[in-house]
Amino acid sequence: MNPLDGLRAAMAAVDDSYKQRGIFQGRFGFGEKPALVVIDMAYGWTDPAYAGGSARLDRAVEAIRQLLPVARAKRVPIFYTTSPFEQAQFKSAADDSAGFRKWDRRACEIDERLRPEPGELIIYKEHASAFAGTPIVGHLIAHRVDTLLITGCSTSACVRATATDAKSNYLKPIIVREAVQDRSEIAHEWTLFDIQARFADVVSVDETLAYLRG
């Protein structure tokens, strides 16, 4: 059996159990004041030339590119996260002889396809969550945000951690399905299934665009 087929069968069985027990069926819903966070869509993750990079993120890039102009037109606060190059070491996939070295500046720069505009904050983080040890909460409070639209990578790590911390901070966490991605399809699909209804809503890019336009 294809591993993804096995995963889908397992998720369907778990979902049936949830429905029979009447648990994890609710939604947080959209609130009145959204913000958009773009998690770690820097070249170190989006460019396959880096050991941590993956072309799988191209799909998320395209979805985020649909969201950004609409969010900007509606004056929705937009935040980006990345990690400072001094704090991580990766082997260059493009040059096996390079060995382990610190990231160059390009690796932690936001991908040009998603370039932040003036006034959009780039937050440097040391941990998975966009909340851990960063000033993002203060900025969300300043904008009276009640809904966090979550995009970026990786679904099973930084996206999940950000969603659970958003819930812990009494926000409505909304993960945009097409706008998040992982290096592993299995990790991606399982995380979206596991987090839905318990820690975040998982919604389509079309539903999110309709919300923003409305």
C-alpha positions as a printed Julia matrix, in Angstrom:
214×3 Matrix{Float64}:
   0.0    0.0    0.0
   1.14   3.5   -0.8
   2.2    5.15   2.49
  -0.11   8.1    1.83
  -3.04   5.76   1.2
  -2.31   4.04   4.49
  -2.15   7.41   6.24
  -5.45   8.53   4.74
  -7.11   5.3    5.83
  -5.79   5.74   9.36
  -6.95   9.37   9.47
 -10.4    8.37   8.23
 -10.67   5.77  10.98
  -9.62   8.25  13.64
 -12.04  10.85  12.25
 -14.9    8.35  12.36
 -14.07   7.66  15.99
 -14.06  11.39  16.77
 -17.44  11.85  15.1
 -18.98   8.91  16.95
 -17.76  10.37  20.25
 -18.74  13.91  19.31
 -15.29  15.36  19.92
 -13.0   17.66  17.93
 -15.8   18.69  15.57
 -15.92  22.42  16.31
 -14.26  25.41  14.69
 -12.59  28.49  16.09
 -13.94  30.54  13.2
 -12.71  33.82  11.79
 -12.7   36.88  14.01
 -12.93  40.58  13.26
  -9.28  41.65  13.18
  -6.89  39.32  11.34
  -3.14  39.36  10.94
  -1.13  37.26   8.5
   2.08  35.5    9.52
   4.48  34.05   6.93
   6.67  31.55   8.74
  10.26  30.92   7.67
   9.81  31.31   3.91
  13.48  32.22   3.55
  15.87  30.81   0.97
  17.31  28.35   3.5
  13.97  26.54   3.32
  12.62  27.45  -0.12
  15.8   26.9   -2.16
  16.73  23.21  -2.66
  20.38  24.24  -2.98
  20.39  24.39   0.83
  20.29  21.15   2.79
  17.17  22.35   4.6
  15.5   23.62   1.43
  12.81  21.92  -0.61
  11.07  22.62  -3.92
   7.92  21.26  -2.26
   7.52  24.73  -0.77
   6.81  26.19  -4.23
   3.14  25.29  -3.77
   2.98  27.24  -0.52
   4.78  30.18  -2.11
   2.11  30.43  -4.8
  -0.71  30.29  -2.26
   0.9   32.97  -0.09
   1.33  35.13  -3.18
  -2.44  35.01  -3.6
  -3.01  36.12  -0.01
  -0.49  38.95   0.25
  -2.02  41.49  -2.16
  -5.5   41.02  -0.69
  -4.21  41.34   2.87
  -2.27  44.48   1.91
  -5.27  46.02   0.19
  -7.29  45.48   3.38
  -4.46  46.84   5.58
  -4.13  43.54   7.42
  -0.91  43.46   9.51
   1.65  41.1    7.95
   4.53  39.51   9.86
   7.38  37.38   8.56
   9.64  35.11  10.58
  13.09  33.75   9.89
  16.09  32.6   11.92
  19.32  34.57  12.3
  22.09  33.03  10.25
  24.51  33.06  13.2
  22.46  30.46  15.07
  22.18  27.57  12.66
  24.59  25.38  10.76
  23.69  23.39   7.68
  25.6   21.45   5.11
  25.39  22.93   1.64
  23.55  20.49  -0.61
  25.14  22.14  -3.62
  28.69  21.47  -2.45
  29.32  18.32  -0.43
  32.93  19.33   0.11
  31.86  22.47   1.96
  31.16  20.56   5.15
  29.2   22.2    7.91
  29.2   25.97   7.97
  27.12  28.85   9.23
  24.32  30.08   7.02
  25.09  32.91   4.68
  22.88  35.97   4.76
  20.88  34.84   1.74
  19.75  31.69   3.55
  17.81  33.68   6.13
  16.49  36.31   3.72
  12.8   36.06   2.81
  12.34  34.56  -0.64
  12.12  37.29  -3.29
   8.8   35.87  -4.47
   7.33  36.87  -1.1
   9.3   40.05  -0.52
   8.06  42.06   2.48
   6.91  45.58   1.79
   7.85  48.61   3.93
   6.08  48.46   7.27
   5.82  44.66   7.29
   7.8   43.33  10.23
  10.43  40.59   9.92
  10.8   38.76  13.21
  13.96  36.77  13.95
  13.24  33.75  16.11
  15.38  31.12  17.81
  12.62  28.57  18.42
   9.92  26.89  16.37
   7.04  29.14  17.39
   6.71  32.69  16.1
   5.73  33.55  19.7
   8.64  32.05  21.66
  11.02  34.78  22.73
   9.79  37.28  20.12
   7.86  40.58  20.32
   4.99  39.41  18.13
   2.4   39.4   20.94
   2.92  43.1   21.58
   2.44  43.9   17.91
  -0.72  41.78  17.72
  -2.13  43.55  20.78
  -1.27  46.94  19.29
  -3.28  46.05  16.19
  -6.09  44.51  18.31
  -5.71  41.26  16.37
  -8.02  38.38  17.26
  -7.37  36.07  14.29
  -3.98  34.78  13.1
  -3.79  33.53   9.52
  -0.86  31.1    9.52
   1.22  30.29   6.44
   4.73  29.03   5.74
   6.83  26.09   6.85
   7.26  23.56   8.17
   3.79  22.24   8.88
   4.89  19.68  11.45
   7.23  22.03  13.33
   7.11  25.84  13.19
   3.56  26.06  11.8
   2.19  23.71  14.42
   4.09  25.41  17.25
   2.86  28.83  16.14
  -0.75  27.63  15.93
  -0.72  26.1   19.41
   0.86  29.25  20.88
  -1.69  31.41  19.09
  -4.44  29.42  20.78
  -2.65  29.75  24.12
  -2.71  33.53  23.6
  -6.48  33.46  23.04
  -6.29  34.12  19.31
  -8.26  32.32  16.63
  -5.57  30.25  14.83
  -6.32  29.68  11.15
  -3.93  27.54   9.09
  -4.3   28.1    5.35
  -3.98  24.6    3.92
  -2.39  25.39   0.56
  -0.13  28.04   2.08
   1.77  25.71   4.43
   4.09  22.88   3.51
   6.6   20.39   4.87
   9.53  18.45   3.49
   7.47  15.28   4.05
   3.98  14.87   2.61
   3.11  12.39   5.35
   4.21  14.78   8.1
   2.3   17.58   6.38
  -0.98  15.71   6.01
  -0.91  14.12   9.44
  -0.16  17.4   11.19
  -3.03  19.2    9.46
  -5.39  16.4   10.42
  -4.13  16.15  14.0
  -4.18  19.87  14.75
  -7.57  20.64  13.23
 -10.38  21.41  15.7
  -8.06  20.97  18.68
  -5.52  23.72  18.11
  -6.48  25.48  14.88
  -8.87  25.63  11.97
  -7.49  24.36   8.67
  -9.13  26.22   5.81
  -8.62  26.58   2.07
  -6.95  29.55   0.45
 -10.24  30.33  -1.31
 -12.12  30.49   2.0
  -9.41  32.72   3.43
  -9.51  35.05   0.45
 -13.29  35.32   0.74
 -12.9   36.21   4.42
 -10.29  38.86   3.71
 -12.28  40.4    0.89
 -15.4   40.43   3.03
